[in-house]
Amino acid sequence: MNDDNITRVRLDPENVSHGKTDWEKVAAMTEEEIDKAAEADSDCLPLSQQELNEFRRTSITDADLVVRSLSSC
């Protein structure tokens, strides 16, 4: 395996990112306000019911097959 293509990352427990979400503000919002804010975010629009219906449950076996097929390349 070529180490030039591998990036190794280690979590620094002293410098953990906690994000920028103002959870108190979120807790004070109604469901309608949350939905409206989500729909206004063009970078990450909520999924439609049709898109949600197209999801399928996967098993560990499916994921294991992907890993095996990738490792055989």
Secondary structure, DSSP 8 states (H G I E B T S, - for coil): --GGG-------TTS----S--HHHHHHS-HHHHHHHHHH-TTS----HHHHHT-----HHHHHHHHHHHHT-
